[in-house]
Amino acid sequence: MGRRRLGILAAAVLVAALFASACAYRPPADMRFVTDDQGRALILQGANVAGAAKHSPGNLPYHTREDILRMGYADWGMNLARYLLAWQAVEPEPGVYDEGYLDAVEERMRWFEEAGVSVVLDMHQDVYGPAVGGNGAPAWATRTDNVPVLPPLEPWWLNYLQPAVNVAFDNFWKTWGPHADVQTRHVAMWRHVAERFADDPAVLGYDIMNEPYGATRGSQFESGTLTAFYQRVIDAIRKVDADTWIFVEPASFGANQGIPSRLGLGNLDDPRPGEPHIAYYPHLYTPDVDLGQDYTGDTTFIDYWAQSRVREIDRVPMPMLLGEFGRGGDSAPPWTADVLTMADKVTSGWTWWSYEIDCDGCWGLVDSQGNEVPVVSTLVRTYARAVAGRPLERSYDPATRVFRIRYAETGIEAPTEIFVPATRHYPEGFDIISSDPDGSWSWTWDPARQIVEVTSDPGQGEHTITVQPA
């Protein structure tokens, strides 16, 4: 039943993609980026940490400090982690926050800071919560109106069709009546988390809800109910944290596979002073991945996902990052290389699902002995972590190992930082080439962090930096 439903969805996406193929593929008209405190555009590449935390004791990932250091400067050079939080762990009883759990999260933030990895705290849920067979929401916040919980279905996502799950979500979305306290408590919980981490140097942002599900709310869910919920959380966070970035996702079913979203992004207001700090964080699971098919090199599904997301960002410009994507098996490296090529054109970063021990369906990055799986060498690539200007184009060719970025001068004095995995991809050395006149620019190499810092000529309107094998 599940494969048949996904097959129908895959066919629908394919037909739509073929009809859309006449349109020229293009990046967003106004590409936006998350920025650092020096105004540099951040290109963020990393992984979710980690799917295993959904059901682990205390909802904490098993990773040690050494695991996190490996993720950052020590090896893979990633600069972003989407770190899974669980509402059930934060607020086990109404209005009672588990500070011990948050202390453990804060301890892990120090590991990420040491590794040079920024963190988006993701309030994760799948199938609502444990009381109805999922993860995320505490039992006290799961209001099913006595609808029985049925035996679990396979694949897991079919459990979104369970009657008790739909009632629980419907009651969460209500802002009136006897269940209105559930969403109100969730908003207050987010304010508590934001107040705790507002000044944490490792925390870049907050992902309000993983893969929101509208249950019975129909086509107006995103533009109405979900947007209103996001606005409530944004307003609550801004009362205690004016600077941290806030990440929002579309409803997952359909958008994950490439279908256009109807999220009412234009209705989201950021009350902070200055430019909004709100970013779009959709997921990508092309139908061939969900159906377990091998990758043939046909990028139709990838391209259509990109076209759908670009239309949404053109409507309301904001930074867009790819929150989840992944697949396993022999198809993982070539498929991932094509997704990353697309992401370089239309997004400002990505987080792989997920950094954990590899298993069927979890697409981990290490095996049971801690050794890398093959896709890691595709994910570990040369890229500009922080750009002292407005990025215009960037690309990386895994075959030639040539990286290139073109950016406009904006008067930022801090250097552009480029991660270069020298030992892994440039065993005979690398060259740095700039379009700036000779003698007007310079670069330095920090082998401990695997970072090249480039200082460009402020008299040039644009700069192109190339990294290539020596």
N, C-alpha and C positions, 0 to 999 in steps of 0.2 A: 504493500500500500504506500509506504513512504517513498520507495524508489519511483513508483508510478507518478506520485504527486510531484516529485522533483523533476522527473522526466518531462512532465507537462510544462513546468516552469522553465526548464532549460529550453524547450522548444519555443516557448513564448519569447524568451530573451533572444534566442538565435534569430527568429523572424524579425523582431524589432531591430536587432543589430544589422541585419542585412538591408532593411529599409533605410537605416540611418547611414549606411556606408557611403552614400552619395555625398554626405557632408564631409568637408575637410576636417581631419583630425587636428585639434589645436589646443594649446594650453589656455588657462583662464585669461580673460582680457586684462585683469588687474591682479597679478599674482601677489599675494600677501604672505608675510612670514612672521612667525613668532620672533620676538627680538629680545636681546639681553639688555642689561642696565647701561651698556655703552652705545646702544642703538644698532648693534650689528644684527643682521638677519641670521637666524639660526636655521641650519639644515639639520634635522634631527633624525637619527637612524639608530634603531635599537630593537628591543624585544619586550614582550610581556613577561612579567615575573610574578607568579607563574600559574599555569592552569592547575597545578597540583595543590595550590592553596585553597581551592574551592572546598575540598573535603578533608584537608589535613587537620591534625589536632591544633585547635586554637586558630585555625584559618591563617596560618603563617607558612610561607614557602620554606622548603628545607634548606635553601641555599646558605652557605657559609660566607664569611667575609672573603675568603679566597675565590669562591665562585663569582662573587660580584666584581672583585678586582679583575678577574679574567675577562669579564664582559667589557670593561672599560680600557683604560690606558695600558694595562698589563698585556693585553693580547688583541681582543677583537675590535677595539677602538670605537665601540658604540657610545653614544652620548645621550641616550634616552631609554628609560624603562617605564613601562606602563605597569604600575604595581597594584595588584589586586587587593582591595579591601572588602570586608564583608559587613553589611549592616548588622547581621546577627551577632558578630563579634564586637562591634563598636557599642551597640545598645541592646544588651541581652534582655533587659526589662525596660518598660516605658520610662524614659527620662533618666535612666541609670546608665552611665557610660563606663565602660571597662577601661580605666586608665592604664591598667597593666598591659592590655592588648596594644593600646596606643604607644605605650613606652617601648614595647617590642618593635613596633613599626618605626618609631623614632630611632632606635638603635640601628636598624637596617638603613635608615637614611644616611647615617654617618658612613656606612660602607659605600653607598652610592656616591656620596660627596668625595670620598677618598679616591674613588675610581674615575672621577670626572664624568659621571653619569647623572643627568637631571632626571627627575621623576614626575610622572603624572599619576596621582592617586586616583585609582579607578574603583568606583563603588559598583562592584560586580554582582550580577545576578544572572542566573539561567533558570528558566521555568519557575520563577518567583522566589521560592525558598524551600528549605528542607521539609517543612510540614506538608508540602504537596509534591515532594519528590525532586526538588531542585536545589538551588543554593542561593544565598543572598539574604533574604528577608527573615527576621526572627519569627518564631511561632506566634508570638503575641500580636504581630502585625499581619498575620495571614488570616483574613476573614473570608471564610468559604460559605457562610450561611448554611452550614450543616450539609452541604453537597458532599457526597462521599468521594474520597480519593481512590482512584482505580489503580490496578496494578500497572507498573511502568511499561512503556512501549519502547520499541527499538525501531529506527535510531532515536536517540534521546530527544531530539528536537520535536518529534511528534507529540511529546507530552504537553506542548503548548496547546494542543487541541483538547486536553482533558477538561471536563466541565469545572472541576474544582479550581484548576489553575486559572481559567478564564474569570471565574467569580472573584478570586483573590485579586487579580489585576484590576477588574472593574471596580472593586471596592477601594483599591489603592487610589485610583484616579479620581474618586469622588471627593469634592471639596465641600460637600453639604451632607446632612443626614448623620446617622449613627456611626458611620465609618470614617467621617472626615478627619478624625484625629490621627489616622494612619499616615496620610501624606503630611499633615502638619508636624507630626513627630519626626518624619524623615527629613523635612526641611530644617527643623531644629538640630537634628543630628549632624547635618552637613555644616551648619553654622559652628557647631562644637568642634568638628574636625578642622575646619578652616581656621578657627581661632587658635587651635593647637599648633598648626603647621604654617601659619601666616608668615613667620619670619625664618622658617627653615631654609637654609641656603641650598639644599638639595631639591626642594619641591618646586617644580616649575608650574604645575597646574593641577586642576581637579577635573576628572571626567565624571559628570554628574550621575549617569546611569549607563551601564552596559546594555546594549541592544534592547532598547525599550520596545515593549509589546503592547499593542492597543486593545487586545482582547476583542470585545464586541463593539468597539467604538467606531469602526468603519473608516471611510475615506477622509474624514475631517480630524482624525486623531492627531496627526502631526501638526497641522496648522492651527488647531484649537487646543485640545487637552494637553499635548506634550509641550507645546510652546509655553502655555500658561504655567505648567509645572516648572520648566526650566527657568522662567522669569522669577518665580517664587524663590528658587534656590539661589539664583544669581543675586537677587536683592538681599537675601539672608547672608550670603558669603561676604558681600561687599560691606556689610555693617562691621565686619571684623578684619577684613583683608581687602585692601584696595588695589593690590598689584598683581597677585598671582593669576595666571591664565586659567580660564574656564573652558572646558572642552565639552561639546555637545554632539550627540549622535542622532542620525535619523532612525526611524523604526527599521528594524533589521531585515525582516522578511521581505524579499524583493530587492531592497537597496543593496544588500550584501551580494546578490547575484547580478546586479547591474541595472535593475529597473529604476527609472527616475523616482526620486523622493518627492513628497509633497510637504516637506517640513517648512513651516512658516518662519523661516529665519529672519525675515524682515521685521518681525514683531519683537525680537529680542533686543533689549536695551541694557547697556552696561553703565551703571551709574557712577563708575569711577571717574576721577578727573582725567582729562586727556583722551588719547585714543582708546577704543575698546580693546579689552584683552579677552576676546572670545574666539575660539577656533573650532573648526568643523572636523570631526573625527570618525568618518564612516569606516566600515569594514568591507573586505573583499573576499568572498568565497565563490569563485566562479562555479557554475553548475557542474562542469566536468570534475571538479574537485569533490563536490558533495556526492556525486554519483560514483566516485572511485575509478574514474576512467584515466587511462594514461594520457599524458600530454603529447600532442602531435606536432606542436609548434604553431598551431593555428591560434592567433591572438584575438580572434573575433570577440570572445567574451570579455577579455581584458580591455580591448579598445572601447567596447560599448559601455562597460562600467565607467571608464574615464570620461566618455562623452556625457553620460548622465550626470556625473558629479561636477563636471565643468559647467554645465548649464546651471546647476544650483549655485555655484560660487559666482558665476557671472551675475546672477540675480541679486545676490547680497554678498559682496566681496568680504572675505575673511580668510585667514590662513586655513589651509586644508592639509591634514595629515592622514595617513592610512593607519587606522588603529589596530586592526588585526588582518593578517593574511597568512597563509601557510599551506603546505601539503607535504606528504611524505613519499617515500619510495624513490625509484630511479628517476621519476619525472620531476622531482623537487628542484634540482639545480637548474635545468633549462627553463622550466616554468617561472621560477623565482627570478632568473636573469631578465626575462621579458617583463615581469611585473615591475622590477626595479627600473628598467628603462622607461616604462610608462610613468612610474612615480617621479622620476627625475623631470619629466615634462610638465606634470599637472599638479604635483603636491609639493609640500615643503618638508616631507619626511615620512617615516613609517616605523611601526613596531611589529616585529614578527610574532606569530603565535606558535610556540612560546618557548622560553628558555627553561627547559626541564629535561628529565631523562626521556629519551625517545620511546614512544609506544604507538600502537595502532590508533591513529586518530588524534594524537596529541602533538605530533610533529615537533618533538623536542630537538634540542641542538647538541645533546651529548648522549652517549650510550650508557649502559649500566656501569661501565668502568670509568666513566668520565671523559672518554675520548670524543672528539668532535665527530658529528655525522657530516657527510659530504657537502650538504648545502651551506655549511658555515663558511666555506671558502668562497661561495657566491655572495653571501651577506657581508663578509669582511672585504671592504673595497675602499679605494681612495675617494675621499669626499671632503668638501669644505664645511667644517663644523660651524664656523662663525665667519660671516662675510661683512667686511667693512664697506658696505655700499648696498645697492639694490640689485639682487641677482636677476639677470636677464636670461641666461641660458646655462645649463650645466649638463654634463654627460660623462659617462664612464664606459669604456669598451673593455669587457673582461678578456677578450681575445688578445688585444694589443696592450692592455693595461695602461691605456692613455686616458687621463682625466683632464677635463677642460671646464673652466667656469668663466663666464663673461658677466661683468657687473658694472653698474653705473656708479660713478663717484658721487658721494653725498656728504663729504666733509668729515667723516668719522676718523678719528686719529688712531684708534686701536687697530692692531694688525688683523689681517685675514688669517684664520687658522685652518690648516688643511691636514687631515689625518692621512698619513701615508704608511701602509703596512709594509715597511721596507723588507724585513726578513722574509715575509710570506710571499710577496708578489714582485719584489725588486731585488733579488739576491745579488745581482751585479751592480746595484746602485740605481739612482734615478736622477733625472735632470728637472730643474724648475725653469720654465720659460715664461717671460712676461711680454705683453705687447707694449709696455712702457718703454721710453727711450733708455738706452744703456746709461747706467750711472745714476738714474733717477729713482730706482727702486732697489729693494734688497730683500734677502730672505735668510732665515736662520733655521736650524734643525735641532730639535730636542729629541734624542733617541729614546730617552726614558718614557716620554709620553707619546712618541711616534708622531709628533706634531711639527709641521712646517709653518712658520709665521712669515707672512709676506707683508711688507710695507710698500705701498704703491705710491706713485707720483700724483699728488693731489691736483696737479695742473692738467691731468688728462681727464676727459669726460667719461671715458670707459676704460676698463682694464680687462684683459684676457690673460688668465693664468693657466698654464699647461703643466701637468706632471706626466712624465713619460720615462720608460726605462732608459738607463744610460746607454 
